[in-house]
Amino acid sequence: MGLIHALVVQGLQMALVLALAPLLTGFVRVMKARLLRRSGPPLLQPYFDLARLARKDVVLAGNASWLFRAAPYLIFASTWVAAALVPTFATGLVFSWTADLIAITALLGSARFFQALAGMDIGTSFGGLGSSREVMIASLAEPALIMIVFTLALVAGSTQLSTVAEHMLAAHVGLRVSLGLALIGLTMVAIAENARIPVDNPATHLELTMVHEAMVLEYSGRHLALIELAAALKLVLYLSLIACVFVPWGLAPAGAAPLALLIGMLAYGAKLTLGGSLLALFETSIAKMRVFRVPDFLGAALMLGLLGTLLLFVSRSF
Protein backbone atom coordinates (compact mmCIF):
# COMPACT_ATOMS: atom_id res chain seq x y z
CA MET A 1 0.00 0.00 0.00
CA GLY A 2 2.89 2.36 0.68
CA LEU A 3 4.20 1.99 -2.86
CA ILE A 4 0.73 2.51 -4.33
CA HIS A 5 0.26 5.65 -2.25
CA ALA A 6 3.64 6.99 -3.38
CA LEU A 7 2.86 6.26 -7.04
CA VAL A 8 -0.52 8.00 -6.73
CA VAL A 9 1.11 11.10 -5.22
CA GLN A 10 3.76 11.12 -7.95
CA GLY A 11 1.10 10.79 -10.66
CA LEU A 12 -0.90 13.56 -9.00
CA GLN A 13 2.09 15.88 -9.18
CA MET A 14 2.61 15.09 -12.87
CA ALA A 15 -1.06 15.79 -13.59
CA LEU A 16 -1.07 18.92 -11.43
CA VAL A 17 1.73 20.72 -13.27
CA LEU A 18 0.16 19.81 -16.61
CA ALA A 19 -3.28 21.06 -15.56
CA LEU A 20 -2.03 24.29 -13.96
CA ALA A 21 0.33 25.33 -16.77
CA PRO A 22 -2.32 26.97 -19.02
CA LEU A 23 -4.06 28.42 -15.95
CA LEU A 24 -0.86 30.17 -14.84
CA THR A 25 -0.37 31.62 -18.31
CA GLY A 26 -3.94 32.88 -18.33
CA PHE A 27 -3.54 34.33 -14.84
CA VAL A 28 -0.44 36.30 -15.84
CA ARG A 29 -2.27 37.68 -18.87
CA VAL A 30 -5.26 38.69 -16.76
CA MET A 31 -3.05 40.38 -14.17
CA LYS A 32 -1.16 42.30 -16.84
CA ALA A 33 -4.44 43.46 -18.36
CA ARG A 34 -5.75 44.59 -14.97
CA LEU A 35 -2.54 46.49 -14.22
CA LEU A 36 -2.86 48.22 -17.60
CA ARG A 37 -6.55 48.95 -16.87
CA ARG A 38 -7.79 46.78 -19.72
CA SER A 39 -10.40 44.03 -19.69
CA GLY A 40 -8.07 41.43 -21.13
CA PRO A 41 -8.80 37.82 -22.13
CA PRO A 42 -10.70 35.34 -19.94
CA LEU A 43 -8.72 33.42 -17.33
CA LEU A 44 -9.34 30.10 -19.10
CA GLN A 45 -8.50 31.39 -22.60
CA PRO A 46 -5.28 29.30 -22.87
CA TYR A 47 -7.32 26.12 -22.44
CA PHE A 48 -9.67 27.22 -25.22
CA ASP A 49 -6.72 28.06 -27.48
CA LEU A 50 -5.08 24.68 -26.91
CA ALA A 51 -8.34 22.85 -27.59
CA ARG A 52 -8.90 24.84 -30.78
CA LEU A 53 -5.38 24.10 -32.02
CA ALA A 54 -5.73 20.40 -31.17
CA ARG A 55 -8.85 20.18 -33.38
CA LYS A 56 -7.17 21.79 -36.39
CA ASP A 57 -5.35 19.91 -39.12
CA VAL A 58 -1.58 20.04 -39.27
CA VAL A 59 -0.14 21.92 -42.25
CA LEU A 60 3.42 20.90 -43.13
CA ALA A 61 5.87 22.43 -45.55
CA GLY A 62 6.89 20.28 -48.49
CA ASN A 63 10.52 20.10 -47.36
CA ALA A 64 9.76 19.31 -43.69
CA SER A 65 11.82 16.39 -42.40
CA TRP A 66 11.01 13.82 -39.72
CA LEU A 67 12.70 16.07 -37.16
CA PHE A 68 10.19 18.85 -37.79
CA ARG A 69 7.34 16.40 -37.13
CA ALA A 70 8.92 14.81 -34.07
CA ALA A 71 10.26 17.97 -32.42
CA PRO A 72 6.94 19.08 -30.78
CA TYR A 73 6.56 15.71 -29.05
CA LEU A 74 10.20 15.69 -27.91
CA ILE A 75 9.98 19.28 -26.65
CA PHE A 76 6.76 18.60 -24.76
CA ALA A 77 7.98 15.32 -23.25
CA SER A 78 11.30 16.77 -22.08
CA THR A 79 9.66 19.83 -20.54
CA TRP A 80 6.87 17.84 -18.87
CA VAL A 81 9.33 15.39 -17.31
CA ALA A 82 11.50 18.25 -16.06
CA ALA A 83 8.50 20.08 -14.59
CA ALA A 84 7.17 16.89 -12.96
CA LEU A 85 10.52 16.26 -11.24
CA VAL A 86 10.43 19.54 -9.30
CA PRO A 87 8.74 19.04 -5.90
CA THR A 88 5.58 21.12 -5.91
CA PHE A 89 3.52 20.17 -2.86
CA ALA A 90 5.47 17.20 -1.44
CA THR A 91 9.04 15.94 -1.15
CA GLY A 92 10.47 12.43 -1.08
CA LEU A 93 8.33 11.16 -3.96
CA VAL A 94 9.00 7.91 -5.81
CA PHE A 95 11.11 9.59 -8.49
CA SER A 96 12.68 12.17 -6.17
CA TRP A 97 16.07 10.51 -6.66
CA THR A 98 15.91 11.68 -10.29
CA ALA A 99 14.87 15.24 -9.31
CA ASP A 100 18.41 16.50 -9.70
CA LEU A 101 19.13 20.10 -10.67
CA ILE A 102 21.72 19.03 -13.23
CA ALA A 103 19.31 16.49 -14.76
CA ILE A 104 16.58 19.15 -15.03
CA THR A 105 19.05 21.52 -16.69
CA ALA A 106 19.94 18.77 -19.18
CA LEU A 107 16.27 18.10 -19.97
CA LEU A 108 15.63 21.78 -20.62
CA GLY A 109 18.74 21.97 -22.78
CA SER A 110 17.52 18.98 -24.82
CA ALA A 111 14.15 20.64 -25.41
CA ARG A 112 15.88 23.84 -26.52
CA PHE A 113 18.18 21.87 -28.83
CA PHE A 114 15.27 20.21 -30.64
CA GLN A 115 13.36 23.49 -30.88
CA ALA A 116 16.34 25.29 -32.42
CA LEU A 117 16.83 22.48 -34.95
CA ALA A 118 13.15 22.49 -35.83
CA GLY A 119 13.27 26.25 -36.37
CA MET A 120 16.04 25.82 -38.96
CA ASP A 121 14.61 22.68 -40.58
CA ILE A 122 12.26 24.41 -43.04
CA GLY A 123 14.92 26.88 -44.11
CA THR A 124 12.95 30.10 -43.63
CA SER A 125 14.74 33.29 -42.66
CA PHE A 126 12.58 33.85 -39.56
CA GLY A 127 13.17 30.32 -38.28
CA GLY A 128 16.92 30.67 -38.66
CA LEU A 129 16.84 34.10 -37.02
CA GLY A 130 14.89 32.83 -34.03
CA SER A 131 17.08 29.73 -33.65
CA SER A 132 20.29 31.76 -33.73
CA ARG A 133 18.96 34.14 -31.10
CA GLU A 134 17.76 31.23 -28.96
CA VAL A 135 21.19 29.60 -29.07
CA MET A 136 22.82 32.93 -28.21
CA ILE A 137 20.57 33.29 -25.16
CA ALA A 138 21.13 29.65 -24.17
CA SER A 139 24.91 30.01 -24.36
CA LEU A 140 24.70 32.53 -21.52
CA ALA A 141 21.65 31.28 -19.61
CA GLU A 142 22.88 27.70 -19.16
CA PRO A 143 26.27 28.63 -17.60
CA ALA A 144 24.46 31.04 -15.28
CA LEU A 145 22.04 28.27 -14.26
CA ILE A 146 24.91 25.86 -13.65
CA MET A 147 26.68 28.39 -11.40
CA ILE A 148 23.45 28.85 -9.43
CA VAL A 149 23.21 25.05 -9.11
CA PHE A 150 26.77 25.00 -7.73
CA THR A 151 25.83 27.66 -5.18
CA LEU A 152 22.82 25.67 -3.97
CA ALA A 153 24.84 22.45 -3.93
CA LEU A 154 27.49 24.04 -1.72
CA VAL A 155 24.82 25.23 0.72
CA ALA A 156 22.76 22.02 0.86
CA GLY A 157 25.50 19.51 0.11
CA SER A 158 23.44 17.97 -2.70
CA THR A 159 21.84 18.76 -6.05
CA GLN A 160 18.70 16.71 -5.34
CA LEU A 161 15.76 19.06 -4.97
CA SER A 162 14.12 17.15 -2.11
CA THR A 163 17.37 17.33 -0.12
CA VAL A 164 17.82 21.02 -0.98
CA ALA A 165 14.25 21.86 0.09
CA GLU A 166 14.60 19.97 3.39
CA HIS A 167 17.93 21.69 4.06
CA MET A 168 16.47 25.13 3.38
CA LEU A 169 13.79 24.47 5.99
CA ALA A 170 16.47 23.97 8.66
CA ALA A 171 16.90 26.79 11.15
CA HIS A 172 20.68 26.98 10.79
CA VAL A 173 20.52 28.09 7.13
CA GLY A 174 19.27 31.57 7.89
CA LEU A 175 19.70 34.53 5.57
CA ARG A 176 22.78 34.35 3.37
CA VAL A 177 24.11 36.78 0.80
CA SER A 178 25.02 33.88 -1.49
CA LEU A 179 21.42 32.62 -1.49
CA GLY A 180 20.15 36.12 -2.26
CA LEU A 181 22.50 36.37 -5.22
CA ALA A 182 21.39 32.92 -6.39
CA LEU A 183 17.73 33.93 -6.14
CA ILE A 184 18.23 37.08 -8.22
CA GLY A 185 20.31 35.18 -10.78
CA LEU A 186 17.76 32.35 -11.05
CA THR A 187 14.97 34.88 -11.53
CA MET A 188 16.89 36.54 -14.37
CA VAL A 189 17.55 33.16 -16.00
CA ALA A 190 13.87 32.23 -15.65
CA ILE A 191 12.82 35.44 -17.40
CA ALA A 192 15.20 34.77 -20.29
CA GLU A 193 14.36 31.07 -20.59
CA ASN A 194 10.63 31.76 -20.71
CA ALA A 195 11.00 34.52 -23.34
CA ARG A 196 9.45 37.13 -21.07
CA ILE A 197 9.94 40.89 -20.98
CA PRO A 198 12.56 42.45 -21.04
CA VAL A 199 14.34 39.66 -22.99
CA ASP A 200 11.44 38.80 -25.29
CA ASN A 201 7.75 39.61 -25.58
CA PRO A 202 5.52 36.50 -25.75
CA ALA A 203 2.68 38.55 -27.23
CA THR A 204 4.60 40.10 -30.12
CA HIS A 205 4.69 39.03 -33.75
CA LEU A 206 7.13 41.71 -34.90
CA GLU A 207 9.73 39.88 -36.95
CA LEU A 208 12.67 42.03 -35.89
CA THR A 209 12.21 41.24 -32.18
CA MET A 210 10.84 37.68 -32.12
CA VAL A 211 12.84 34.87 -30.56
CA HIS A 212 10.51 32.07 -29.46
CA GLU A 213 7.72 32.93 -31.88
CA ALA A 214 10.09 33.00 -34.85
CA MET A 215 11.02 29.35 -34.33
CA VAL A 216 7.40 28.13 -34.29
CA LEU A 217 5.94 30.20 -37.13
CA GLU A 218 5.71 27.15 -39.40
CA TYR A 219 3.86 25.00 -36.87
CA SER A 220 0.10 24.56 -36.74
CA GLY A 221 -2.57 22.32 -35.30
CA ARG A 222 -1.67 19.83 -32.60
CA HIS A 223 2.05 20.45 -33.14
CA LEU A 224 1.64 24.10 -32.20
CA ALA A 225 -0.60 23.12 -29.27
CA LEU A 226 2.15 20.88 -27.87
CA ILE A 227 4.78 23.62 -28.22
CA GLU A 228 2.55 26.21 -26.54
CA LEU A 229 1.76 23.79 -23.72
CA ALA A 230 5.47 23.08 -23.31
CA ALA A 231 6.14 26.83 -23.04
CA ALA A 232 3.47 27.11 -20.32
CA LEU A 233 5.00 24.11 -18.53
CA LYS A 234 8.42 25.76 -18.55
CA LEU A 235 6.98 28.82 -16.77
CA VAL A 236 5.43 26.55 -14.13
CA LEU A 237 8.75 24.71 -13.83
CA TYR A 238 10.78 27.81 -13.04
CA LEU A 239 8.25 29.22 -10.60
CA SER A 240 8.06 25.81 -8.91
CA LEU A 241 11.85 25.64 -8.78
CA ILE A 242 12.11 29.06 -7.13
CA ALA A 243 9.34 28.14 -4.68
CA CYS A 244 10.88 24.74 -3.87
CA VAL A 245 14.37 26.08 -3.18
CA PHE A 246 13.80 29.53 -1.71
CA VAL A 247 10.23 29.28 -0.34
CA PRO A 248 9.94 25.62 0.69
CA TRP A 249 7.37 26.20 3.45
CA GLY A 250 4.26 24.05 3.15
CA LEU A 251 5.90 21.12 1.36
CA ALA A 252 4.56 17.84 2.70
CA PRO A 253 7.22 15.33 3.82
CA ALA A 254 7.56 11.82 2.43
CA GLY A 255 4.66 9.53 3.38
CA ALA A 256 2.55 12.43 4.64
CA ALA A 257 -1.15 12.08 5.40
CA PRO A 258 -3.78 13.34 2.93
CA LEU A 259 -4.36 16.47 5.04
CA ALA A 260 -0.68 17.42 4.80
CA LEU A 261 -0.78 16.85 1.04
CA LEU A 262 -3.84 19.09 0.78
CA ILE A 263 -2.09 21.82 2.75
CA GLY A 264 0.91 21.44 0.45
CA MET A 265 -1.31 21.88 -2.61
CA LEU A 266 -2.90 25.00 -1.17
CA ALA A 267 0.52 26.41 -0.33
CA TYR A 268 1.74 25.60 -3.84
CA GLY A 269 -1.25 27.37 -5.36
CA ALA A 270 -0.53 30.43 -3.22
CA LYS A 271 3.12 30.43 -4.34
CA LEU A 272 2.13 30.24 -8.02
CA THR A 273 -0.38 33.04 -7.52
CA LEU A 274 2.24 35.24 -5.89
CA GLY A 275 4.85 34.40 -8.54
CA GLY A 276 2.43 35.10 -11.39
CA SER A 277 1.40 38.42 -9.82
CA LEU A 278 5.01 39.53 -9.38
CA LEU A 279 5.81 38.52 -12.96
CA ALA A 280 2.88 40.53 -14.30
CA LEU A 281 3.88 43.54 -12.19
CA PHE A 282 7.48 43.32 -13.40
CA GLU A 283 6.51 43.04 -17.06
CA THR A 284 4.21 46.03 -16.90
CA SER A 285 6.88 48.12 -15.16
CA ILE A 286 9.74 47.63 -17.61
CA ALA A 287 10.23 47.94 -21.37
CA LYS A 288 11.67 45.30 -23.64
CA MET A 289 15.40 45.68 -24.17
CA ARG A 290 17.22 45.43 -27.47
CA VAL A 291 18.43 41.99 -28.50
CA PHE A 292 22.06 43.13 -28.33
CA ARG A 293 21.64 44.02 -24.65
CA VAL A 294 20.48 40.52 -23.69
CA PRO A 295 24.10 39.27 -23.22
CA ASP A 296 24.63 42.02 -20.64
CA PHE A 297 21.46 40.96 -18.82
CA LEU A 298 22.44 37.29 -18.71
CA GLY A 299 26.06 38.14 -18.04
CA ALA A 300 24.88 39.82 -14.85
CA ALA A 301 23.03 36.62 -13.90
CA LEU A 302 26.21 34.63 -14.54
CA MET A 303 28.23 36.98 -12.36
CA LEU A 304 25.66 36.73 -9.57
CA GLY A 305 25.89 32.94 -9.62
CA LEU A 306 29.68 33.09 -9.68
CA LEU A 307 29.79 35.57 -6.80
CA GLY A 308 27.46 33.37 -4.76
CA THR A 309 29.76 30.38 -5.30
CA LEU A 310 32.89 32.37 -4.48
CA LEU A 311 31.34 33.77 -1.29
CA LEU A 312 30.62 30.25 -0.08
CA PHE A 313 34.17 29.14 -0.87
CA VAL A 314 35.63 32.13 0.96
CA SER A 315 33.36 31.68 4.00
CA ARG A 316 34.33 28.01 4.26
CA SER A 317 38.02 28.83 3.95
CA PHE A 318 37.87 31.04 7.02
C-alpha positions in Angstrom: 0.0 0.0 0.0 2.9 2.4 0.7 4.2 2.0 -2.9 0.7 2.5 -4.3 0.3 5.7 -2.2 3.6 7.0 -3.4 2.9 6.3 -7.0 -0.5 8.0 -6.7 1.1 11.1 -5.2 3.8 11.1 -8.0 1.1 10.8 -10.7 -0.9 13.6 -9.0 2.1 15.9 -9.2 2.6 15.1 -12.9 -1.1 15.8 -13.6 -1.1 18.9 -11.4 1.7 20.7 -13.3 0.2 19.8 -16.6 -3.3 21.1 -15.6 -2.0 24.3 -14.0 0.3 25.3 -16.8 -2.3 27.0 -19.0 -4.1 28.4 -15.9 -0.9 30.2 -14.8 -0.4 31.6 -18.3 -3.9 32.9 -18.3 -3.5 34.3 -14.8 -0.4 36.3 -15.8 -2.3 37.7 -18.9 -5.3 38.7 -16.8 -3.1 40.4 -14.2 -1.2 42.3 -16.8 -4.4 43.5 -18.4 -5.8 44.6 -15.0 -2.5 46.5 -14.2 -2.9 48.2 -17.6 -6.6 49.0 -16.9 -7.8 46.8 -19.7 -10.4 44.0 -19.7 -8.1 41.4 -21.1 -8.8 37.8 -22.1 -10.7 35.3 -19.9 -8.7 33.4 -17.3 -9.3 30.1 -19.1 -8.5 31.4 -22.6 -5.3 29.3 -22.9 -7.3 26.1 -22.4 -9.7 27.2 -25.2 -6.7 28.1 -27.5 -5.1 24.7 -26.9 -8.3 22.9 -27.6 -8.9 24.8 -30.8 -5.4 24.1 -32.0 -5.7 20.4 -31.2 -8.9 20.2 -33.4 -7.2 21.8 -36.4 -5.3 19.9 -39.1 -1.6 20.0 -39.3 -0.1 21.9 -42.2 3.4 20.9 -43.1 5.9 22.4 -45.6 6.9 20.3 -48.5 10.5 20.1 -47.4 9.8 19.3 -43.7 11.8 16.4 -42.4 11.0 13.8 -39.7 12.7 16.1 -37.2 10.2 18.9 -37.8 7.3 16.4 -37.1 8.9 14.8 -34.1 10.3 18.0 -32.4 6.9 19.1 -30.8 6.6 15.7 -29.1 10.2 15.7 -27.9 10.0 19.3 -26.6 6.8 18.6 -24.8 8.0 15.3 -23.3 11.3 16.8 -22.1 9.7 19.8 -20.5 6.9 17.8 -18.9 9.3 15.4 -17.3 11.5 18.2 -16.1 8.5 20.1 -14.6 7.2 16.9 -13.0 10.5 16.3 -11.2 10.4 19.5 -9.3 8.7 19.0 -5.9 5.6 21.1 -5.9 3.5 20.2 -2.9 5.5 17.2 -1.4 9.0 15.9 -1.1 10.5 12.4 -1.1 8.3 11.2 -4.0 9.0 7.9 -5.8 11.1 9.6 -8.5 12.7 12.2 -6.2 16.1 10.5 -6.7 15.9 11.7 -10.3 14.9 15.2 -9.3 18.4 16.5 -9.7 19.1 20.1 -10.7 21.7 19.0 -13.2 19.3 16.5 -14.8 16.6 19.1 -15.0 19.1 21.5 -16.7 19.9 18.8 -19.2 16.3 18.1 -20.0 15.6 21.8 -20.6 18.7 22.0 -22.8 17.5 19.0 -24.8 14.1 20.6 -25.4 15.9 23.8 -26.5 18.2 21.9 -28.8 15.3 20.2 -30.6 13.4 23.5 -30.9 16.3 25.3 -32.4 16.8 22.5 -34.9 13.1 22.5 -35.8 13.3 26.3 -36.4 16.0 25.8 -39.0 14.6 22.7 -40.6 12.3 24.4 -43.0 14.9 26.9 -44.1 13.0 30.1 -43.6 14.7 33.3 -42.7 12.6 33.8 -39.6 13.2 30.3 -38.3 16.9 30.7 -38.7 16.8 34.1 -37.0 14.9 32.8 -34.0 17.1 29.7 -33.7 20.3 31.8 -33.7 19.0 34.1 -31.1 17.8 31.2 -29.0 21.2 29.6 -29.1 22.8 32.9 -28.2 20.6 33.3 -25.2 21.1 29.6 -24.2 24.9 30.0 -24.4 24.7 32.5 -21.5 21.6 31.3 -19.6 22.9 27.7 -19.2 26.3 28.6 -17.6 24.5 31.0 -15.3 22.0 28.3 -14.3 24.9 25.9 -13.6 26.7 28.4 -11.4 23.5 28.8 -9.4 23.2 25.1 -9.1 26.8 25.0 -7.7 25.8 27.7 -5.2 22.8 25.7 -4.0 24.8 22.4 -3.9 27.5 24.0 -1.7 24.8 25.2 0.7 22.8 22.0 0.9 25.5 19.5 0.1 23.4 18.0 -2.7 21.8 18.8 -6.0 18.7 16.7 -5.3 15.8 19.1 -5.0 14.1 17.1 -2.1 17.4 17.3 -0.1 17.8 21.0 -1.0 14.3 21.9 0.1 14.6 20.0 3.4 17.9 21.7 4.1 16.5 25.1 3.4 13.8 24.5 6.0 16.5 24.0 8.7 16.9 26.8 11.1 20.7 27.0 10.8 20.5 28.1 7.1 19.3 31.6 7.9 19.7 34.5 5.6 22.8 34.3 3.4 24.1 36.8 0.8 25.0 33.9 -1.5 21.4 32.6 -1.5 20.2 36.1 -2.3 22.5 36.4 -5.2 21.4 32.9 -6.4 17.7 33.9 -6.1 18.2 37.1 -8.2 20.3 35.2 -10.8 17.8 32.4 -11.0 15.0 34.9 -11.5 16.9 36.5 -14.4 17.5 33.2 -16.0 13.9 32.2 -15.6 12.8 35.4 -17.4 15.2 34.8 -20.3 14.4 31.1 -20.6 10.6 31.8 -20.7 11.0 34.5 -23.3 9.4 37.1 -21.1 9.9 40.9 -21.0 12.6 42.4 -21.0 14.3 39.7 -23.0 11.4 38.8 -25.3 7.7 39.6 -25.6 5.5 36.5 -25.8 2.7 38.5 -27.2 4.6 40.1 -30.1 4.7 39.0 -33.7 7.1 41.7 -34.9 9.7 39.9 -37.0 12.7 42.0 -35.9 12.2 41.2 -32.2 10.8 37.7 -32.1 12.8 34.9 -30.6 10.5 32.1 -29.5 7.7 32.9 -31.9 10.1 33.0 -34.8 11.0 29.4 -34.3 7.4 28.1 -34.3 5.9 30.2 -37.1 5.7 27.2 -39.4 3.9 25.0 -36.9 0.1 24.6 -36.7 -2.6 22.3 -35.3 -1.7 19.8 -32.6 2.1 20.5 -33.1 1.6 24.1 -32.2 -0.6 23.1 -29.3 2.2 20.9 -27.9 4.8 23.6 -28.2 2.6 26.2 -26.5 1.8 23.8 -23.7 5.5 23.1 -23.3 6.1 26.8 -23.0 3.5 27.1 -20.3 5.0 24.1 -18.5 8.4 25.8 -18.5 7.0 28.8 -16.8 5.4 26.6 -14.1 8.8 24.7 -13.8 10.8 27.8 -13.0 8.2 29.2 -10.6 8.1 25.8 -8.9 11.8 25.6 -8.8 12.1 29.1 -7.1 9.3 28.1 -4.7 10.9 24.7 -3.9 14.4 26.1 -3.2 13.8 29.5 -1.7 10.2 29.3 -0.3 9.9 25.6 0.7 7.4 26.2 3.4 4.3 24.1 3.1 5.9 21.1 1.4 4.6 17.8 2.7 7.2 15.3 3.8 7.6 11.8 2.4 4.7 9.5 3.4 2.5 12.4 4.6 -1.2 12.1 5.4 -3.8 13.3 2.9 -4.4 16.5 5.0 -0.7 17.4 4.8 -0.8 16.9 1.0 -3.8 19.1 0.8 -2.1 21.8 2.8 0.9 21.4 0.5 -1.3 21.9 -2.6 -2.9 25.0 -1.2 0.5 26.4 -0.3 1.7 25.6 -3.8 -1.3 27.4 -5.4 -0.5 30.4 -3.2 3.1 30.4 -4.3 2.1 30.2 -8.0 -0.4 33.0 -7.5 2.2 35.2 -5.9 4.8 34.4 -8.5 2.4 35.1 -11.4 1.4 38.4 -9.8 5.0 39.5 -9.4 5.8 38.5 -13.0 2.9 40.5 -14.3 3.9 43.5 -12.2 7.5 43.3 -13.4 6.5 43.0 -17.1 4.2 46.0 -16.9 6.9 48.1 -15.2 9.7 47.6 -17.6 10.2 47.9 -21.4 11.7 45.3 -23.6 15.4 45.7 -24.2 17.2 45.4 -27.5 18.4 42.0 -28.5 22.1 43.1 -28.3 21.6 44.0 -24.7 20.5 40.5 -23.7 24.1 39.3 -23.2 24.6 42.0 -20.6 21.5 41.0 -18.8 22.4 37.3 -18.7 26.1 38.1 -18.0 24.9 39.8 -14.8 23.0 36.6 -13.9 26.2 34.6 -14.5 28.2 37.0 -12.4 25.7 36.7 -9.6 25.9 32.9 -9.6 29.7 33.1 -9.7 29.8 35.6 -6.8 27.5 33.4 -4.8 29.8 30.4 -5.3 32.9 32.4 -4.5 31.3 33.8 -1.3 30.6 30.2 -0.1 34.2 29.1 -0.9 35.6 32.1 1.0 33.4 31.7 4.0 34.3 28.0 4.3 38.0 28.8 3.9 37.9 31.0 7.0 
